[in-house]
């Protein structure tokens, strides 16, 4: 992504300083700040407090966290302890587990004296793969936007200015949720780069407001037209014919097509179905939980601090940040971070290998393609 005219990733490893650098997303949009993570404890803290967030980025960060844990202690015990600590940071996003499993599998035959360097190299490889994967998701989803743009161009009265494709998204599934490009925002970025008129309706995404603070921040820096809306506006916009397509991300998708994503996604999917608006989920195959073939009820849902619901961080007109209470003192609150959208509400899964139906048959087709491509059985 472009920040101040410079290409920027959400995290990278500084070889000279032997440290992992991240964009601290808890300070956006008010302050752009780079934070150094020098050990496993710092990485775990960054994931837990959501300095880094988004399923693919969590996985990449965890991979580097494991590498840092092996810098001074190359033992299998240190490796096991690090994996355990990292797995406890965020229970819902499957990419964290996927990345750690891949790291452990690849490191098991590496001599202990070489394991730290090997872990760093593998973490870097995972990051490069994430970028390439998200670019392919963007190219896959771009076809959907192009088709809608062509239809709108055909339908508009002669002489009228080009009508943009109106896209509604939820939470932040952009470059900040990945190493770069993003998932649900990647097709939008590519469409904008190709001169296709797009406009994004950005859900604020209570209670942490990742749409208001992160998605708007990203889109503004890529010069993509957008409008911030309250979470409860999506259904109204669809009723008024102001949404052409919904594009969202996923933190875990089951083998039967149920999609776990930021809380509020389910309500958008219901409204989309009622108004015949296509609802697509953009995700890398690493977000699919192949071992969960029944339904999304078995996905562990993270419940976060109720204070995220009762308080909000904001900047006053003087540029000073304040956290203020928006509910009565000692007000009880419940804060599920995710919900599950049943497969029946999902129009399709936009992956780095194409678009597939959110059905057991559709996922089986994707799994077959993965096995044929890699020559290795999918998980």
C-alpha positions in Angstrom: 0.0 0.0 0.0 1.0 3.6 -0.5 1.6 5.7 2.6 2.9 9.2 2.1 3.9 8.1 -1.5 6.0 5.2 -0.3 5.2 1.5 -0.6 4.6 0.1 2.9 3.9 -3.3 4.3 2.0 -4.0 7.5 5.1 -5.8 9.0 8.6 -6.5 8.0 11.8 -7.9 9.5 14.7 -5.6 10.0 17.8 -7.7 9.5 20.2 -5.0 10.6 18.4 -4.5 13.9 17.3 -8.1 14.3 13.8 -6.9 15.1 10.2 -7.2 13.7 8.6 -3.9 12.7 4.9 -3.4 12.6 2.4 -0.6 12.0 0.7 -0.1 15.3 -2.9 -0.3 14.3 -4.3 0.8 17.7 -3.0 4.3 17.0 -4.6 4.7 13.6 -6.1 6.9 12.2 -4.7 9.5 14.5 -1.0 8.6 14.4 1.1 6.5 12.0 3.6 4.7 14.3 6.1 1.9 13.6 6.7 -0.3 16.6 9.6 -2.7 17.1 8.9 -6.2 18.5 12.1 -7.8 19.8 10.9 -11.0 21.5 8.1 -13.6 21.8 6.4 -11.7 24.6 6.2 -8.5 22.6 4.8 -10.4 19.6 2.1 -12.1 21.8 1.2 -8.7 23.3 0.9 -7.1 19.8 -1.5 -9.8 18.6 -3.5 -9.8 21.8 -3.9 -6.0 22.0 -4.6 -5.9 18.2 -1.6 -3.7 17.3 -1.7 -6.3 14.5 -5.0 -7.8 13.5 -6.6 -9.5 10.5 -6.3 -13.3 10.1 -3.5 -13.3 7.5 -1.4 -10.7 9.3 -1.8 -12.5 12.6 -0.5 -15.7 11.0 2.5 -13.9 9.5 3.2 -12.1 12.8 3.0 -15.4 14.7 5.5 -17.0 12.3 8.0 -14.3 13.2 7.2 -14.6 16.9 8.2 -18.2 16.8 11.4 -17.3 15.0 12.3 -14.7 17.6 11.6 -17.2 20.4 14.3 -19.5 18.8 16.9 -16.8 18.6 18.5 -17.5 22.0 17.1 -20.9 22.7 17.1 -23.4 19.9 15.5 -26.2 21.9 12.4 -28.1 21.1 11.0 -27.1 24.5 11.4 -23.4 23.6 9.7 -24.1 20.3 6.7 -25.9 22.0 6.4 -23.2 24.6 6.4 -20.5 22.0 3.7 -22.2 19.9 1.5 -22.6 23.0 1.8 -19.0 23.9 1.1 -17.8 20.4 -2.0 -20.0 20.0 -3.5 -18.5 23.1 -3.4 -14.9 21.8 -6.4 -15.1 19.4 -8.6 -18.2 19.3 -10.8 -17.5 16.3 -8.6 -16.8 13.3 -7.4 -20.1 11.8 -4.4 -18.5 10.0 -2.5 -18.2 13.2 -2.8 -22.0 13.7 -2.1 -22.7 10.0 1.1 -20.6 10.0 2.5 -22.2 13.2 1.7 -25.7 12.0 3.6 -24.9 8.8 6.5 -23.5 10.7 6.8 -26.5 13.0 6.5 -29.0 10.2 9.2 -27.3 8.2 11.6 -26.9 11.1 11.4 -30.4 12.4 14.2 -31.7 10.3 16.4 -28.6 10.7 19.5 -29.0 12.9 18.9 -27.1 16.1 21.9 -24.8 15.5 20.4 -23.7 12.3 16.7 -23.5 13.3 16.6 -19.7 14.1 17.9 -18.7 10.6 15.6 -21.3 9.0 12.6 -19.9 11.0 13.3 -16.3 9.9 13.6 -17.4 6.3 10.4 -19.4 6.4 8.5 -16.5 8.1 9.8 -14.2 5.3 8.6 -16.8 2.7 5.1 -16.8 4.3 5.0 -13.1 4.0 5.9 -13.1 0.3 3.3 -15.8 -0.3 0.7 -13.8 1.5 1.3 -10.8 -0.8 1.1 -12.9 -3.9 -2.0 -14.7 -2.7 -3.8 -11.5 -1.9 -2.9 -10.1 -5.4 -4.5 -13.3 -6.9 -7.6 -12.8 -4.8 -7.8 -9.3 -6.1 -7.5 -10.5 -9.7 -10.3 -13.0 -9.1 -12.6 -10.5 -7.5 -11.8 -7.9 -10.1 -13.8 -9.9 -12.6 -16.9 -9.4 -10.5 -16.5 -5.7 -10.3 -15.8 -5.4 -14.1 -19.0 -7.3 -14.8 -21.0 -5.0 -12.6 -19.3 -1.9 -14.2 -20.1 -3.1 -17.7 -23.7 -3.7 -16.7 -24.1 -0.2 -15.2 -22.4 1.3 -18.2 -24.9 -0.4 -20.5 -27.9 0.6 -18.4 -27.0 4.3 -17.8 -28.7 6.9 -20.0 -26.6 8.2 -22.9 -24.6 11.3 -21.9 -24.7 10.5 -18.2 -21.4 10.4 -16.3 -20.1 7.0 -15.5 -21.9 5.5 -12.5 -19.6 3.8 -10.0 -19.9 0.3 -8.7 -21.1 0.7 -5.1 -19.4 -1.8 -2.8 -20.2 -2.4 0.8 -17.6 -3.8 3.1 -17.4 -4.6 6.8 -14.5 -4.3 9.2 -11.0 -4.0 7.6 -10.0 -6.6 5.1 -7.4 -4.5 3.4 -3.6 -4.2 3.4 -3.6 -3.6 7.1 -5.2 -7.0 7.7 -2.5 -8.8 5.7 1.1 -8.2 4.8 -0.1 -6.2 1.8 -3.0 -5.8 -0.7 -5.7 -7.3 1.6 -8.5 -9.7 0.8 -11.8 -7.9 0.3 -10.1 -4.7 -0.6 -7.7 -6.2 -3.1 -10.3 -6.3 -6.0 -11.3 -2.8 -5.2 -7.7 -1.5 -5.4 -7.1 -3.3 -8.7 -10.4 -2.0 -10.1 -9.5 1.6 -9.1 -6.0 1.2 -10.6 -7.6 0.1 -13.9 -9.8 3.2 -14.1 -13.0 1.4 -13.1 -15.3 3.8 -11.2 -15.9 2.4 -7.7 -17.3 3.7 -4.5 -17.0 2.0 -1.1 -19.6 2.1 1.6 -17.5 1.6 4.8 -19.2 0.2 7.8 -17.9 1.8 11.0 -17.7 -1.7 12.5 -18.4 -1.3 16.2 -17.2 -1.7 18.8 -13.5 -1.2 17.8 -14.4 0.8 14.7 -11.9 -0.9 12.3 -13.9 0.3 9.4 -14.0 3.9 10.6 -10.4 4.0 11.7 -8.6 1.6 9.4 -10.5 1.0 6.2 -11.2 4.7 5.6 -7.5 5.4 6.4 -6.4 2.9 3.8 -8.8 3.9 1.1 -8.0 7.6 1.5 -4.3 6.9 0.9 -5.1 4.9 -2.3 -7.4 7.7 -3.5 -10.4 5.3 -3.6 -13.8 7.1 -3.2 -15.6 6.0 -0.1 -18.3 7.0 2.4 -18.3 6.0 6.1 -21.7 4.8 7.3 -23.0 3.6 10.6 -23.2 -0.2 11.0 -27.0 -0.1 10.9 -27.2 1.7 7.6 -26.3 -1.3 5.4 -29.8 -2.7 5.1 -31.2 0.7 4.2 -28.6 1.3 1.6 -29.5 -2.0 0.0 -33.2 -1.3 0.1 -32.5 2.0 -1.8 -30.5 0.2 -4.5 -27.3 1.9 -3.4 -25.2 -1.3 -3.0 -24.2 -3.4 -6.0 -22.1 -6.0 -4.2 -20.9 -6.8 -0.7 -17.2 -7.9 -0.3 -16.1 -9.0 3.1 -13.2 -11.0 4.5 -13.1 -14.1 6.7 -11.2 -15.2 9.9 -12.2 -18.8 9.5 -14.4 -20.6 6.9 -15.5 -24.2 7.4 -15.3 -27.0 4.9 -19.1 -26.7 4.4 -18.9 -23.0 3.6 -20.0 -21.2 6.8 -18.0 -18.0 7.3 -16.8 -16.6 10.6 -15.9 -12.9 10.3 -16.1 -9.7 12.3 -19.3 -9.4 14.3 -22.0 -7.8 12.2 -21.2 -9.6 9.0 -24.1 -12.0 9.5 -26.6 -9.1 9.6 -25.2 -7.7 6.3 -25.5 -11.1 4.7 -29.2 -11.3 5.8 -29.9 -7.8 4.4 -28.1 -8.7 1.1 -30.1 -11.9 0.7 -33.4 -10.0 1.3 -32.4 -7.4 -1.3 -30.9 -9.7 -3.9 -27.4 -8.1 -3.5 -24.5 -10.5 -4.2 -22.6 -11.3 -1.0 -19.0 -12.5 -1.6 -16.4 -13.5 0.9 -12.7 -12.9 -0.1 -10.2 -15.2 1.5 -7.0 -17.1 1.0 -7.3 -20.9 1.2 -5.2 -20.8 4.4 -8.4 -19.3 6.1 -10.3 -22.5 5.4 -10.6 -24.9 8.3 -10.7 -28.2 6.4 -11.0 -30.1 9.7 -14.3 -28.4 10.5 -16.8 -30.0 8.0 -20.1 -29.7 10.0 -21.0 -26.0 10.6 -19.7 -22.8 12.0 -21.2 -23.4 15.5 -18.0 -25.2 16.4 -15.7 -22.2 15.7 -14.4 -20.8 19.0 -15.7 -17.2 19.2 -13.5 -14.7 20.9 -15.1 -12.5 23.6 -13.2 -9.4 24.3 -13.2 -6.8 27.1 -16.7 -5.2 27.6 -15.0 -1.9 27.9 -14.6 -1.9 24.1 -18.4 -1.6 24.0 -18.9 0.9 26.8 -16.0 3.2 25.9 -14.6 4.8 22.7 -11.4 6.4 21.8 -11.5 9.6 19.8 -9.6 12.9 19.0 -11.0 16.3 20.0 -10.8 19.4 17.8 -7.4 20.2 19.5 -5.9 16.9 18.3 -5.9 15.4 21.8 -6.9 11.8 22.2 -9.4 10.8 24.8 -11.1 7.6 25.9 -14.7 8.4 27.0 -17.5 6.4 28.4 -20.6 6.2 26.3 -22.8 4.1 28.6 -23.8 4.4 32.3 -21.1 3.7 34.8 -20.8 0.0 35.6 -23.1 -0.9 32.7 -22.9 -4.6 31.9 -21.8 -5.3 28.3 -21.2 -8.3 26.1 -18.5 -8.2 23.4 -18.3 -11.1 20.9 -15.7 -10.2 18.4 -17.0 -12.4 15.6 -20.2 -14.0 14.2 -20.9 -16.8 11.8 -22.6 -16.3 8.4 -24.3 -19.5 7.3 -23.2 -20.8 3.9 -26.7 -20.4 2.4 -26.3 -16.6 2.6 -22.9 -16.5 0.8 -23.0 -16.0 -3.0 -19.5 -17.3 -3.4 -16.0 -17.6 -2.0 -13.4 -15.4 -3.8 -10.1 -17.2 -3.3 -6.6 -17.2 -4.8 -7.6 -20.2 -6.9 -10.9 -18.8 -8.3 -14.5 -18.4 -7.2 -16.2 -21.4 -5.5 -19.6 -22.1 -4.2 -19.9 -21.9 -0.4 -21.1 -25.5 -0.3 -19.5 -28.8 0.7 -19.3 -29.6 -3.1 -17.8 -26.2 -3.8 -15.2 -26.6 -1.1 -14.5 -30.2 -2.2 -13.8 -28.9 -5.7 -11.4 -26.3 -4.3 -9.7 -29.0 -2.3 -9.3 -31.2 -5.3 -7.7 -28.3 -7.3 -5.3 -27.6 -4.4 -4.2 -31.3 -4.4 -3.8 -31.4 -8.1 -1.8 -28.1 -8.1 0.5 -29.0 -5.3 0.6 -32.8 -5.6 0.1 -33.0 -1.9 -3.2 -33.8 -0.1 -4.9 -30.7 1.3 -5.3 -30.6 5.1 
